[in-house]
Amino acid sequence: MNKKVISFKQFSFKYRSQESPSLYDINLAINQGERILITGPSGSGKSTLGRCINGLIPNTFKGEIKGTLERMGGDAGDQRIPALSKKVGTVLQDTDAQFIGLTVGEDIAFALENDAVPQVEMKKTVAQAAKQVGMELFLDQSPHDLSGGQKQRVSMAGVLVDPVSILLFDEPLANLDPASGKATMHLIDRIQKETGVTVVIIEHRVEDVLAIGIDRIVLVADGKIVADAPPDQLLCSGVLEANGVREPLYLTALKRAGIPIVPELHPESLDHMRLDGAGAALLAWTHAAVSEKEHPLGQPILNVSHVNFHYEPDRPILEDVRFSVRKGERIALVGKNGAGKSTLTKLICGLEHPDSGTIYIGGGDISTQTIKERSEHIGLVMQNPNQMISQNMIFDEVAFGMRLRGSAEEEIKRRVYESLKICGLYPYRNWPVSALSFGQKKRVTIASILVLDPDLLILDEPTAGQDYRHYTEIMRFLESLSEKGMTLIMITHDMHLMLEYTERALVMADGRLIADQPPAELLSDADIASRANLKTTSLYHLAERVGFSSPPTFVKHFIQSEQGRRSCDENAHAQLH
Amino acid sequence: MRMHMLSYIDRATPIHQMTGAAKLICFILWSVIAMTTFDTRVLVFMLITGVIIFWVAKVRLSEISFVLSFILVFLLLNNLGIYIFAPRQGTTIYGTTHILVHLPGIFSLTCEQLFYQLNVSLKYFAVIPFALLFIVTTQPSEFAASLNRIGVSYRIAYAVSITLRYIPDVQRSYHEIAQAQQARGVDLSGKQKFGRRIRRASAIVIPLIISTLDRIEVVSNAMELRRFGKKKKRTWYHGRPFTRIDYLAVLFAGLLLILSLWLTLQRGSRYYNPFI
């Protein structure tokens, strides 16, 4: 049990292309069979730490190393990836791009093929590994027929064909819907129990990882290890929030109710946490008045009426979808992958045409309008900003849409500056886009749509891949747009986003709209939640555990109090400046 | 929506069941025959065989029509080119002159020239069905395995296969990007002037290149982490041993090559001459 598999000693690393080190003075030991969560905000160095563990550093990414790093008891310098990868299996974040083979079986076999293992033996090992992750019936499927969760299972099987002693997961939850994320964590849990491997998970969604039981949390910030402790201790120290990582929601709720979090309560897992007496305090807190924020709504601006759509005969993608949206609304469009969410947005933007049914915008039927005419009313922001940005300079990128419309250069300048100011990018107006972070690029794409002054903004996963700090930044920004009267529809897998920043959830499953209700109510409906691959938040679970009669009311109270705190913060912030 | 052109089409036919290596060998032999002979009878026989095999493989014309029309345009240009630059090639080869239409200079249309150009076109038609069939009935990874089997380094073979493997993905992201740009007001319809259309196309091409490069980095890391390129040799999950149909096909193509060579040697010329 106590055999060291990874040992960093006064380890520093600087990428060749960068000015300052990405990791400083790292001291970290990982023992055989441990479950470690490495967390930290974006750019903290946690991914770099992962690359050191699997050997991409120093083999592929060159740079300057100080101190020592021992893997499996050997020194890092003489360990090349081929030998190392038999010991350290890595599952990358992007489930699509790492799928190398053309079928499930071939992808799992990839490492064996490279070892020139004879075919008969290879097929046997592949079948075994596939069974371990529950994909044995899919061996001949191509990646396009698989869901994100299934692709991830295949990646896992692909490293399990080796006798690995460490499994390294790089943000395993980033691209999954809530239910698939939960299933992934349980699979990791099961494999660890069966094989006794060391599991290292790099992830900023702490609450979801904690669900399977973690031995230690390593918190990385600014290239240093800030904390390295068992979850029960670390969660009590408040060090996560201080470093821009979100703590589990149930803990935030308990803190708000004035309950001190101490290790003796076992805050690591809500199921096993001691909550004696917490009920009364929470109840008292729920009764405290919270100023409810008025969010005035205007006229209906979008009306989707009995819309049907299909690509292939007998396989309807959308069936009888109908809803209407009023000006100023904030809506979450949720449901599992392939439920029809993006098709619905395509229809609204006019990229596809409904087989039957109508879509009205601002009272007029838009079926006769071209995509370009519709783009005056509706703005679409894609998930990956790299798929939208086509210009070198920030100013040009934001101006692009107006130039296409042939606006006068004076007018363009005025509106681009205005839009950049709203998005907090005005100081960077003359910068090249490539100098920006991912989150800033996302804001550039929002600015480039805002400049066209649409009535309705549709955002696909506005916060995907963002840490808590950037997540809050983007969402507050969208909130401020909404306060100015912008209507927002957000496609998301993030239940927290839906709860905290929207008032209404549209739930799609198998091409139908199966629910249209406030998010807090939606998540208390177990049937709909499971049909749409959603997951109830830990706040419900907390409310249930302390025996509240109406968990949704508790959740609603929590959300409103958080919103109240946010606007207080903002006022304070505004007064400071 | 479906815009996969020239990618593997999975159907249960004898042609699909053949190993990639056998198909590749047949294709190479077939090309050698078509390149070396101008014997109209052999070429016609090859064309007919090609069409039959096409029918056996259950590939629909609509699935390859785009590429086919592309090839036909080139063929037409090629024919025009030959006529413009060498209008008397046929007469030189066949040694007789049967004028059909009198035209100024050397441009009179002769039976010999027509026959010669017919043969050139036949050469195309003898190979095209096989080239297309090979691509649409061979799984990219099996294709890599077969290249490797006939002696190509597996690194090169895999590079080719992975390119084929990601073509549909790139097509898909092209489609997504195009739609996002259209939703932003980029007009991709034909109503624009050519210059503006080119400029607007860059609104799609640049994001496509950037996201493809991102992807390449991830894939190459993923491949390295699973030991690609470590050893000199590599085995293939999808590799298959030769079966009877493979041997028969290779035998058939080989015999045809021998027959064609024999005809050429006997005649002492690559050209079948109906004019003497």
Interface residues (C-beta under 8 A of the other chain):
Chain A: N54 L56 N59 T60 I81 P82 S85 K86 T90 L92 D94 D96 A97 Q98 I100 G101 L102 T103 G105 E106 A109 F110 A111 L112 E113 N114 D115 A116 V117 P118 Q119 M122 K123 V126 H144 G158 V159 Y311 K346 C349 G350 L351 I371 K372 R374 S375 E376 I378 G379 L380 M382 N384 N386 Q387 M388 I389 S390 F400 G401 L404 R405 S448 I449 L452
Chain B: M1 Q139 P140 S141 I162 R165 P168 D169 S173 E176 I177 Q179 A180 Q181 Q182 A183 R184 G185 V186 D187 R200 S202 A203 I204 I206 P207 I210 S211 D214 R215 V218 V219 N221 A222 M223 E224 L225 R226 R227 F228 G229 K230 K231 K233 R234 T235 W236 Y237 H238 G239
